[in-house]
Amino acid sequence: MKNANVVIRPFDAATDLKTLSNIWLEASLKAHPFIGEKRLNEQRKMIEEEYLPKAETSVACLNGETVGFISLLGCFIGGIFIAPDRQGLGIGRRLIADALTRKGELSLEVYTENEQAVRFYRTLGFQEVSRRSIDDFGFPFPNAALILKT
């Protein structure tokens, strides 16, 4: 593991909401430029008001600083986002490993245009089970469904 100073803790809405929302937006702008900044900013409100409060979210801290998170809906990864300047340090791997230990199986959908994420998931052993040509909002952004079992 590249960074042993990563601590994973439960989400605290009172202290984490804005920080995680900022990480989500910064990472989304980097990973999903094809969606567009306007639409991502529109989705941010939904992330803050519905998504984060309803999901089982774990927060990754590096040397005490919040640097990423994973949100689960059962065994489904609704999202995993790492601050762009902290990517490549093994934080995402730690979040996935922690979630897999707790759940025993994980699934997710990834935009196929997000080649970095697709490579990341395949490296961890996720297997593609299906594809669809539109996203959850009806836009023509292909998604792949992936699964990982212990």
C-alpha positions as CSV (number, residue, x, y, z in Angstrom):
1,M,0.0,0.0,0.0
2,K,1.4,3.4,-1.0
3,N,0.0,5.2,2.0
4,A,-0.4,3.7,5.4
5,N,-1.7,7.0,6.9
6,V,-5.2,6.6,5.4
7,V,-7.9,6.4,8.0
8,I,-11.4,5.4,7.0
9,R,-14.3,6.6,9.1
10,P,-18.1,7.0,8.9
11,F,-19.6,10.1,7.2
12,D,-20.7,12.9,9.6
13,A,-23.2,15.1,7.7
14,A,-22.6,18.0,10.1
15,T,-18.9,18.2,9.3
16,D,-18.4,16.4,6.0
17,L,-21.2,17.4,3.7
18,K,-19.6,20.5,2.0
19,T,-16.1,19.0,1.9
20,L,-17.4,15.8,0.2
21,S,-19.5,17.9,-2.1
22,N,-16.4,19.8,-3.1
23,I,-14.4,16.6,-3.6
24,W,-17.2,15.2,-5.7
25,L,-17.4,18.2,-8.0
26,E,-13.6,18.5,-8.5
27,A,-13.2,14.8,-9.2
28,S,-16.3,14.8,-11.4
29,L,-15.0,17.7,-13.5
30,K,-11.7,15.8,-14.0
31,A,-13.3,12.4,-14.7
32,H,-16.4,13.4,-16.5
33,P,-15.6,16.4,-18.7
34,F,-18.0,15.0,-21.3
35,I,-21.0,15.6,-19.0
36,G,-20.2,19.3,-18.8
37,E,-19.6,21.7,-15.9
38,K,-23.2,23.1,-16.0
39,R,-24.8,19.7,-15.6
40,L,-22.4,18.7,-12.9
41,N,-23.1,21.8,-10.9
42,E,-26.8,21.0,-11.3
43,Q,-26.2,17.5,-10.0
44,R,-24.2,18.8,-7.0
45,K,-27.4,19.9,-5.2
46,M,-28.8,16.4,-5.5
47,I,-25.5,15.0,-4.2
48,E,-25.8,17.2,-1.1
49,E,-29.5,16.9,-0.4
50,E,-30.3,13.3,-1.3
51,Y,-27.3,11.2,-2.3
52,L,-24.9,11.7,0.6
53,P,-27.5,11.7,3.4
54,K,-29.2,8.5,2.2
55,A,-26.1,6.4,1.3
56,E,-23.8,4.5,3.6
57,T,-20.7,6.7,3.2
58,S,-17.2,6.1,4.4
59,V,-14.7,9.0,4.4
60,A,-11.0,8.6,3.7
61,C,-8.6,10.9,5.7
62,L,-4.9,11.3,4.9
63,N,-2.9,12.7,7.8
64,G,-6.2,14.1,9.2
65,E,-7.4,15.7,6.0
66,T,-10.5,14.5,4.3
67,V,-9.4,13.4,0.8
68,G,-12.1,11.1,-0.5
69,F,-15.2,8.9,0.1
70,I,-17.2,5.9,-1.1
71,S,-20.9,5.8,-0.9
72,L,-22.8,2.5,-0.8
73,L,-26.4,1.6,-1.5
74,G,-26.4,-1.9,-0.1
75,C,-23.5,-3.6,-2.0
76,F,-23.8,-1.1,-4.9
77,I,-21.1,1.6,-5.1
78,G,-23.1,4.8,-5.8
79,G,-19.8,6.7,-6.0
80,I,-16.2,6.7,-5.1
81,F,-14.4,10.0,-5.4
82,I,-10.9,11.0,-4.4
83,A,-9.6,14.6,-4.5
84,P,-7.8,15.0,-7.8
85,D,-4.5,16.1,-6.1
86,R,-4.6,12.9,-3.9
87,Q,-5.4,10.4,-6.7
88,G,-2.8,7.6,-7.2
89,L,-1.9,7.3,-3.6
90,G,-3.9,4.1,-2.9
91,I,-6.8,5.8,-1.2
92,G,-9.4,4.5,-3.6
93,R,-8.0,0.9,-3.2
94,R,-8.3,1.3,0.6
95,L,-11.9,2.4,0.3
96,I,-12.8,-0.4,-2.0
97,A,-11.0,-3.0,0.2
98,D,-12.8,-1.7,3.3
99,A,-16.2,-1.8,1.6
100,L,-15.5,-5.3,0.2
101,T,-14.6,-6.6,3.6
102,R,-17.9,-5.3,5.0
103,K,-20.1,-6.3,2.1
104,G,-18.5,-9.4,0.6
105,E,-19.5,-8.3,-2.9
106,L,-19.6,-4.9,-4.7
107,S,-21.2,-3.7,-7.9
108,L,-21.1,-0.4,-9.7
109,E,-21.7,1.4,-12.9
110,V,-19.0,3.4,-14.6
111,Y,-19.0,5.8,-17.6
112,T,-17.1,3.9,-20.2
113,E,-15.5,7.3,-21.4
114,N,-13.9,7.5,-17.9
115,E,-11.0,5.3,-19.0
116,Q,-8.9,5.9,-15.9
117,A,-11.8,4.6,-13.7
118,V,-12.4,1.6,-16.0
119,R,-8.7,0.6,-15.7
120,F,-8.8,1.1,-11.9
121,Y,-11.8,-1.2,-11.4
122,R,-10.4,-3.8,-13.8
123,T,-7.0,-3.8,-12.0
124,L,-8.9,-4.5,-8.7
125,G,-10.6,-7.5,-10.3
126,F,-14.1,-6.1,-11.2
127,Q,-15.7,-8.0,-14.0
128,E,-18.0,-6.4,-16.6
129,V,-21.5,-7.9,-16.6
130,S,-23.5,-5.6,-18.9
131,R,-23.5,-2.2,-20.7
132,R,-26.1,0.4,-21.5
133,S,-26.0,3.3,-24.0
134,I,-27.6,6.0,-21.8
135,D,-27.0,7.2,-18.2
136,D,-29.5,7.5,-15.3
137,F,-30.6,10.9,-16.6
138,G,-31.3,9.7,-20.2
139,F,-28.2,11.2,-21.7
140,P,-26.1,9.3,-24.4
141,F,-23.2,8.5,-22.1
142,P,-22.5,4.7,-22.1
143,N,-22.2,2.9,-18.8
144,A,-20.7,-0.5,-17.9
145,A,-22.0,-2.5,-15.0
146,L,-19.2,-4.2,-13.0
147,I,-19.1,-6.7,-10.1
148,L,-16.4,-7.8,-7.6
149,K,-16.8,-10.7,-5.2
150,T,-14.5,-11.9,-2.4
